[in-house]
Amino acid sequence: MADGRTKEVERKKTDIPEDVFKRMFKSALEARKNAYAPYSHYRVGAALLTDGGKIYTGCNVENASYSVTNCAERTAFFSAVAAGEKRFSAIVIAGSPEGELTQLAWPCGVCRQVMREFCEPEHFWVFAAKSERDYEARLLKELLPDSFGPDNLI
């Protein structure tokens, strides 16, 4: 708000414990430091939680040809899958222009579709966070309604 007060956001109840969210947020911030964003200067870090409690991180990696740029969320998913993980509970995303976090960074459409490939939309939580206290959480089904996924092909 313009007068310096912070906006209170009604938080949804998630099944991710607060201490786990805080660990994920800190991991996303650390990953954000590694972002390669020489063109947009928009740095993003993500922390992905497996059903077994392990956290995988990712950062955005830009490319001069733009279309082969990889988002932080997909980097985290691809790292986890490469390590043999295929079941996930939540992701925390921290992104803004270089410097302090100034906005919530929601995943792009391609990242949402990658999430849908590996996650149950009714149970997978997506957190967009500016701090441990300033964040919003939504289920994947809210971010990608009426989605197309593996169950459509089986």
C-alpha positions as CSV (number, residue, x, y, z in Angstrom):
1,M,0.0,0.0,0.0
2,A,1.1,3.5,-0.7
3,D,1.0,4.6,3.0
4,G,3.6,1.9,4.0
5,R,1.1,-0.6,5.5
6,T,1.4,-4.1,4.3
7,K,-1.6,-5.7,2.6
8,E,-3.1,-8.6,4.7
9,V,-3.8,-11.6,2.5
10,E,-6.2,-14.2,3.5
11,R,-4.1,-17.4,3.7
12,K,-5.5,-20.7,2.6
13,K,-4.9,-23.6,4.9
14,T,-2.4,-26.0,3.3
15,D,-1.1,-29.4,4.5
16,I,2.5,-28.1,4.3
17,P,3.8,-27.5,7.8
18,E,5.1,-23.9,8.5
19,D,8.7,-25.1,9.3
20,V,8.8,-27.0,6.0
21,F,7.5,-23.9,4.1
22,K,10.2,-21.8,5.7
23,R,12.9,-24.3,4.7
24,M,11.6,-24.3,1.2
25,F,11.5,-20.5,1.0
26,K,15.1,-20.2,2.2
27,S,16.1,-22.8,-0.4
28,A,14.3,-20.9,-3.1
29,L,16.1,-17.7,-2.1
30,E,19.5,-19.5,-2.2
31,A,18.7,-20.9,-5.7
32,R,17.6,-17.4,-6.8
33,K,21.2,-16.2,-6.2
34,N,22.4,-18.6,-9.0
35,A,19.9,-17.4,-11.6
36,Y,21.4,-16.5,-15.0
37,A,19.3,-13.6,-16.1
38,P,21.5,-11.2,-18.2
39,Y,18.6,-10.2,-20.4
40,S,15.5,-9.8,-18.3
41,H,17.3,-9.2,-15.0
42,Y,14.3,-11.1,-13.5
43,R,15.8,-13.6,-11.0
44,V,13.8,-16.6,-9.9
45,G,14.5,-19.4,-7.4
46,A,12.2,-22.4,-6.8
47,A,12.2,-25.1,-4.1
48,L,10.3,-28.3,-4.9
49,L,9.2,-30.7,-2.1
50,T,8.9,-34.4,-2.8
51,D,6.3,-36.6,-1.1
52,G,9.3,-38.1,0.8
53,G,10.3,-34.7,2.2
54,K,13.3,-34.0,0.1
55,I,13.8,-30.5,-1.5
56,Y,15.1,-29.9,-5.0
57,T,16.0,-26.4,-6.1
58,G,16.1,-24.6,-9.4
59,C,16.8,-21.2,-10.9
60,N,16.0,-19.5,-14.2
61,V,18.6,-19.9,-16.9
62,E,18.2,-17.4,-19.8
63,N,19.5,-17.8,-23.3
64,A,20.2,-15.2,-26.0
65,S,17.7,-17.0,-28.3
66,Y,15.0,-16.6,-25.6
67,S,12.9,-19.6,-26.5
68,V,15.3,-22.0,-24.9
69,T,15.3,-20.2,-21.6
70,N,14.4,-22.5,-18.7
71,C,12.3,-21.3,-15.8
72,A,13.3,-22.0,-12.1
73,E,10.3,-24.3,-11.6
74,R,11.2,-26.5,-14.5
75,T,14.8,-26.6,-13.5
76,A,13.8,-27.9,-10.1
77,F,11.4,-30.5,-11.6
78,F,13.9,-31.7,-14.1
79,S,16.6,-32.0,-11.4
80,A,14.3,-34.0,-9.2
81,V,13.2,-36.3,-12.0
82,A,16.8,-36.8,-13.1
83,A,17.5,-38.0,-9.5
84,G,14.6,-40.5,-9.7
85,E,11.8,-38.5,-8.0
86,K,8.4,-38.5,-9.5
87,R,6.0,-37.6,-6.6
88,F,5.7,-34.1,-5.3
89,S,3.8,-32.1,-2.7
90,A,4.6,-28.4,-3.2
91,I,6.8,-25.8,-4.7
92,V,7.8,-22.4,-3.4
93,I,8.7,-19.7,-6.0
94,A,10.6,-16.5,-5.2
95,G,11.2,-14.1,-8.0
96,S,11.4,-10.4,-8.9
97,P,13.7,-8.1,-10.8
98,E,17.2,-8.1,-9.4
99,G,17.5,-7.1,-5.8
100,E,15.0,-7.6,-3.1
101,L,11.8,-9.5,-3.7
102,T,9.1,-7.0,-4.6
103,Q,6.4,-9.1,-6.1
104,L,4.8,-12.5,-6.1
105,A,6.1,-14.7,-9.0
106,W,3.5,-17.2,-10.3
107,P,4.6,-20.0,-12.7
108,C,4.2,-19.5,-16.4
109,G,1.9,-21.8,-18.5
110,V,4.6,-24.1,-19.6
111,C,5.7,-24.6,-15.9
112,R,2.1,-25.3,-14.9
113,Q,1.9,-28.0,-17.5
114,V,5.1,-29.6,-16.3
115,M,3.7,-29.6,-12.8
116,R,0.6,-31.2,-14.1
117,E,2.6,-34.0,-15.6
118,F,3.9,-35.1,-12.2
119,C,1.4,-33.8,-9.7
120,E,-2.2,-34.3,-8.7
121,P,-3.9,-30.9,-9.2
122,E,-6.1,-31.4,-6.2
123,H,-3.2,-31.9,-3.8
124,F,-0.1,-30.0,-5.2
125,W,0.5,-26.6,-3.6
126,V,2.1,-23.7,-5.4
127,F,3.4,-20.9,-3.1
128,A,4.4,-17.5,-4.6
129,A,6.4,-15.8,-1.9
130,K,8.1,-12.5,-1.1
131,S,9.1,-13.5,2.4
132,E,8.3,-16.2,5.1
133,R,5.2,-14.1,6.0
134,D,4.2,-12.5,2.7
135,Y,3.1,-15.3,0.4
136,E,0.1,-16.8,-1.3
137,A,-0.7,-20.5,-1.9
138,R,-2.9,-22.1,-4.5
139,L,-3.6,-25.6,-5.5
140,L,-2.4,-26.5,-9.0
141,K,-6.1,-27.1,-10.0
142,E,-6.7,-23.4,-9.4
143,L,-3.8,-22.3,-11.6
144,L,-4.5,-24.8,-14.4
145,P,-8.2,-25.6,-14.4
146,D,-9.6,-28.3,-16.7
147,S,-6.1,-29.4,-17.4
148,F,-4.8,-32.1,-19.8
149,G,-2.5,-34.6,-18.2
150,P,-1.2,-38.2,-18.2
151,D,-4.6,-39.6,-17.2
152,N,-6.1,-38.3,-20.4
153,L,-3.8,-40.5,-22.4
154,I,-4.1,-43.7,-20.4
